[in-house]
Amino acid sequence: MSTRARKLSQSEIHQAFSEGPGAAVPVILSPIQLAGILGLSKKTVYEWIAKGRLDGAFRKRGKHNLIWRDRALEILFNGPEWME
C-alpha cells in the first residue's frame, strides 16, 4: 500500500504535463524517456516491465516497449509498495 495520505489524481497528472516544461513530454514514452523523467536508470524501468510492475501501462511493439506516461505515473504513485 502506498504511504501517500492522498492518491495522485488523473487531473493532477494531466496538469503537470499541460503547461511549462512538462508540456514537451510526449504522451507515449520509451523506457529511456520514462527513466529520465523519474531520475532512474533505464535498467530499472526495464526490470519493472519484466517483473510486471508496469502492467497496463505499456505495450510491446516488435522489440520496442511503448509506455503511456499518465498510466505509468498513476501506477507508480498510487500503486502498491514494492517489496524486494
Secondary structure, 3 states (H helix, E strand, C coil): CCCCCCCCCHHHHHHHCCCHHHHHCCCEECHHHHHHHHCCCHHHHHHHHHHCCCCCCEEEECCEEEEEHHHHHHHHHHCCCCCC
